[in-house]
Amino acid sequence: LVKGYRINGQPFPAAVLFTDASRSQAGLKGEVFKNVKFEGAPAATRTDAAIDFQWDEAQPVAGIPISKASLRWSGVLIPPTSGEHVLSLAAEGSVRLFLDNTLVIDGLRKPVERTLSVPRLFNAGQVYKVRLEFSQTRPRAHIQFGWRPPGQDDAMERALAVARQADHIVLTLGLTPDLEGEEMSVSAEGFDGGDRKTILLPAIQRELLQKVSALKKPTVVVLTCGSAVSIDPDQANAILNCWYYGQRGADAVAEALLGDCNPAGRLPITFYRSDSDLPPFEDYSMSNRTYRYFNGKPLFAFGHGLSYTTFDYKTLTLSLSSAKPDESVTARVTVSNTGKRDGDEVVQVYAAAEKSSVPMPLRQLVGFKRVSLKAGETKTVEIVVPVNQLRRWNESEKGYSVDPGAYKIAVGPASDQLILSAPLQLHAPTAHNR
């Protein structure tokens, strides 16, 4: 994922972990204690097929928050192959791993996020006792138990080997919530305590994308992120940005890629091309900041989004040619589905002052509407724009006011694709104190 961060093992195969040597029940026996010291009888017992959990608002057991619980998993590990295996624990909390009753990983009294690993020689088919103990005194916790079997160290080469055999490639890249956030104990290339030091895709992922692109096979990048990521669009035939999807996210991705649904999502932020497009953090002016003031060419603009069909815009009209701040103007535009598939279009309305004595946005979203159109269908789309959306803070009057003058109302499918425009004259500024 990122050089220097969580080089974890892979999940255990189904026929490796069992509750006991009889192999009658796959997974490990889990015991949840209502204290952080594994004292007394467990409050709950269960079987977990995999140890990969993250708790914050959720709790291991109803009524027992993770900050007041301890968990113990026990069972046996039966490797299918012989050789050196690397056992790994990624954890945010105190953790200890015992193998045949011998402590092999000791992460006690270290509640921060980190990855611990230990190499071990295993014999195929031999039964090894496993015990894993975990506790956390903070309200957030995470634990993941995995391994790297022999010959499984070079993840990039393994990915490329699969890609070479494929006719079409779906390449998942991006970030995770474990990497970006606030006040996090993350220290890796491009990241510092949850803050991002660059918007570029992590270096190791850029390298993988470049090598996959060199195979000259149809490639779709599935991008996960919680903020803008810079990626070379010329190295993929398509990019599906998924943010951090939920429980049925994989189904949604598959339906979009296979064409079972026609996507119509739009970007709520700007994806910039490089770090040089961003103003310095020490600069608090709005110049070149956000889609409203950005002068450059974005990688993917605010409001951008594609469809499996195409749309055409014609004939923009406004209900008023001049208006006052307490009035609303209705924008009407004719939109046609010119493709062969039914689909949704998100019609967006932007406004900008033609001239101003003070810094004003270059463009400002003032309305939008998602409209469904069958193949070949045409609709007139109406979007009501309250004029007071154009108000700004007036320092001399200590209140919000709408500046009079000439404005341009524009419509299109994204902030950088404003196809039609019409003039609007605004009169009589009015202050609205909060």
N, C-alpha and C positions, 0 to 999 in steps of 0.2 A: 504493500500500500504506500508507505512512505519510508524512505531510507532512515534507519535508526529508530524506528518505532514499531513495537509489537510485531516482531517477526515470529508470529505464533505458529504452532503446529496446526495441522488440519484436524477436523473432527475424527473421532475413532469410528472405524467401520462397525456395522451392526453386530458382527459376530466376534467382538473383541472384549467388551465389558459385560460382566454378568454379576448378579447379586451373590452367587456362590459357585463353588466348583462343579455343581451338578449341571450348570448351563441351562437350567429350566426357565430362568427369567433373565432376559437381556436388560442391561443397564446396571446402575448402581443403586443400592439401598440408601435413601436419604432420610436423615433424622433432623427435625427442627426443634431446637431447645428454646424455651422462653427466658433465656438469659444469655450473656455473652461468654460464659465460661463452660458450656457443655455440662452443666450440673443438673442432677435429677433425671427423671424420666423424660423422654422427648414428648413435646406437645403434639407432634404429628410425625407420621412415618409415611414414606412414599417411595416409588421407584422412578428414577430419572434416566431416560435413555441417553441423554447427553447433558453434560455440565456446561451450560452456556446461558447465564442469567444476568439480567441487569435490573436492579431495584431502585426506585426513587419513591414515587407515590405508591407504586404497587408494593405488596408485601409478600414475603415467602409463604406466610399463612395468614389468613384473615385474623386481624386483631393483634398480630405480632409484628410490629415494624422492624425493619432490618437492623436499625440501630440498637434494638433490645433483644436480638436473637443471635444464635450461633447455629451453624449447620455442619453436619457430618455425613459424608458419603462413604460407603464401604462396599467391598465386593472383590472380584478378581479380574485380572487382566490376562488374556490368553492371546499372545501375538501369533499371527498366521505365518510369519517369516522370521528367520534368524538374522542376527546382526545388531549393529548399534542403532538404537532408536533414541530420539530426543523427546523427553516428556516436557511439556510446557504448561505454565500457568500464567494467564493474564488476569490480574486481579486488582480491584480497588477495595482493599480490606486486608485484614490479617489472615494469612493462609499458610497451611503446612500440608505437605504430602509425604505419606509413609508408603514404602514399598517393602513387602514382607516384614512389616513391623519396624523397619529402619527408616529414620527421618532422612529424606533425600532432598527436599526443598523446604527451607525454613524462611517464611516471610512473616513471622510473628511481629506484632507491634509496628507494622508498616502500613498504615491505612491508605496510602496514596496509590495511584494507578501505576502499575509497572508490570513487566513481563519477566518471569523467572523460568529457567529451563535447566535440565540436567540430562546428560547422555547416559544410557544404560544398555548393556549387552543383554539381549533376550534370545531365548531359544524357542523356535517354533513349537507351538502346542503346549508349552509348559505353563503351569498355573502360577500366577504371581498375585499375592494379596495386595489390595490397594485400600488406603484410607486417606480421605481428604477432609481437612477441617478448615472452616472459614467463619470469620466473624467481622463485624464492622460497627464502629461506634458512631459513624456519621449517617445521615439520612440517605446517602447515595452509595450504592455498592454495585460491583460487577465482578463476575468470575467466569473464566473460560478455561476448560481443561482439554488439552489436545496433545498430539504428538507428530513427529516427523519420522516416518519409517526410513529404512536404509534407501539411499539413492533418491531421496525426495527433497534435496536441499535447494536445487535451482528452480524456483517457481517460474521464472521468466522462460527458461528453456522448455519447461513442461508446457507452459501456455503456448509457446510458439510451435511445439511439436503437434499439439492438438490443432492449431490454426492451419498448419501445413496440410493436414489431412482433410480439412473442411472445404466444402463448396462455398458456403457463406459463413461469415464470422459475426458473432455478436460479442462485442468486447465491453465488459463492464469496468468503468473507471470512475474516479472521483474521490470524495472524502466520506467521512463518517461522523456522527455526532460525538464520537470519542475523541476526535481531533480538533474540532472547532467548537468554541463555546466561550463561556466566561469563567475566569478564575479556575482554570484546569491545570492539572499537573502534567502537561504535555511538553516535552522538549525533543524536537526532531527537526530534520531539515525542512525549513519553510514554516515552522510553527514555534510559538513561544507562549507557553501557559494558556493555550486555547486561542491566542491571537494568531492571525495569519500574517506572515512577513512578505508574502507574495500571493498574487492571484493566479499565478501559473499552476497548471496541473503539476503535481509532484514529479520530480526529475525521473524517478524510476518508471513512472507511468508514461511520461513523454517518450522515454526510450522504447518501452513496449509498444506504444502506439506507432512510433516510427517504423519499428521492425515488422509489425503486422501490416502496416500500410505498404511496405516494400514487397509484400507477397502478391500484391495486385489482385486481391480477391474482394468481392463485394463485402463491405464492412459497415456495420451499424455500431456506434458507440452508445451505450446506455450509461448516462452520467448521473451520479448521485452526489448531491451537495446541499448545503444549507445557505450558501452564498455564491456570488459569482465566481466562476472558474474560467480561466483563459485556456483555450484549446485550439489547436490548428484544425480548422474545418476542412482543409484540403486533404487531410489524411484519413477521412472517413466519408462514406457515401451518404450517411445520415447520422444525426445525433438526436437521441431521445433523452431530454432532461427530465429526471424523475423526482428531484428533490429527495427528501427522506420519506419514502412511502410507508404505508402501514401494513397491516396483516395480510391483506389481499393484494398488495402491491405487485407481486410477481405475476398474478393473473392479469392485472391491468396492463403491465408491460407486454406480456405475451399477446393480449388482445390488440394492442396498438401496433405491435410489430407485424402481426399476421393479418392485419387489416380487418379484424372482426369488429373493431370500432374505428370511427374516424375522429382523430384527436382535434381539439379546438382550444387547448390551453394557451395562455399568453403569459409572457414574462412580466412579473411585477417589479423587476429591477433591471438595470442595464448590465450586460455582460461586456466588459471592456476588453480590448485586445491585449494590453500589457500593463505592467505597473506604471509605466511612464504616462499613461492616460489619466492616472489618479493624482489629484492635488496633494501636496504634503499635508500630513496630519496637523502640523503646526499652523497651517493656513486655514483660518476660520471663515474666509470669504466664500461666497457661493459660486464663484467663477469656476466653470468646468466641473461642477459638482452635481451629480444626479442627472437624469435625462433632461431636466428642465433647463440646465445651464451648460450642458456639454456641447462643445463646439466641434469635437472630432467625429470620426467615423467609428461607431461601436462595433464590436464583434457580433453581438446580437442585441438589438435595441429593446428598450422598454416597450412592452406591448407586442413583441415579436412572437409568432407562432405559425406553424405550417399545418396544412391539411392534405388529405388525399384527393381533394378536388380543388377547383380554382374559382375565383370570384371576380366580378367586374363591378366597378362603381361608376354611376352616372348621375348627373343632374342634382347638385346640391342646392337647396333653397333654405332660406331662413324665414321664420314667421314675422320677424321684425328686421328692418334695416338700421334702426336706431333704438336704443333702450336706456332705461334708468336702472340704477343699482338694485332696486327692489322688484324688478320685473324678471321674467324668464323668457328665453328665446328657444323656439323649437327648431332644431335642425332636421331637415328631411332629405334623405338620399336614397336613390334607387340602387339596389344591390341584386346582382344576378349570379346564380350558380352556373358557371359556364363549363363545368366538368361533367364527368359521367357517373359520379357518386353523390348520394345525399350527404350533406354535411352542415356544420355550424360555422358561421362567421361571426367574429367579434368586431362590430363596427365601433370605431373609437373617434371621439371628437376632441380636438385640441384648440386652444386659443392662445394668441400672442398679440402684444401691443405692437403696432407698426412703428411708433416712436415713443420715447419716454425720457424724461429728464433724470430719472433714477434707474438703477439696475432692475430689470424685469426679466422674468423667465423667457427663454427663447421659444418655449412651447410649454403648455400646461394642460394636462388631461382634465376635461370638464364634463365628460360624459361618455358612456359606452353602453352597448346593448348586444347581447348574444342572440343571434337569430338563426333558426333552422330553415334550410332551403333544400328542397329536393332537386335532383339533377335537372337542369334546364329551367328551374323556377326563378321568378323575379318578384321581389317585394320592395315596397317603400318603407324604409325604416325611419321612425321618428324618435328623436332623443331630445328631451327637455333639458335645457342648460340654464340654471339660475345664474343671473349675472353676478350676484354677490360672491360667486366662487372666485371671481377675479380680484377680490379685495386684497389689499396688502396692509401691513402695519404702517401707519402714518406717525412718524416720531413727533412731529410738531403738534399734532392734534391728540397724541396719546390714545389712538384708537385705530380701528380698521376702516379703510375707505377704498372705494373703487376709483381709480384715476380715469378722468374723462379722456376722450380721444378716439383715434381710429384703431380698430382691432381686426385681426384676421381669424376667422373660424375655419378650421380645416378638418377633413375627415379622411380616414384610411384604415388599413388593417394593422398598423403599427406606428410608433412615433416617428420612425424614419421613412415611412411610406404614406405620406399624406397626399392623397391623389387629387382631391378637390378642395377648393376654398371659396369663401365668400366674405365680403367686408361687413363689419358691424361697427356702428358709431355709438359710443357710450357718452352719456350726459350726466350732469349734476351729481358730483361726488357726495356721498353721505357717510358720516363716521358712525361706526357701530362699536361702542365701547363694551368691553367684556367685564 
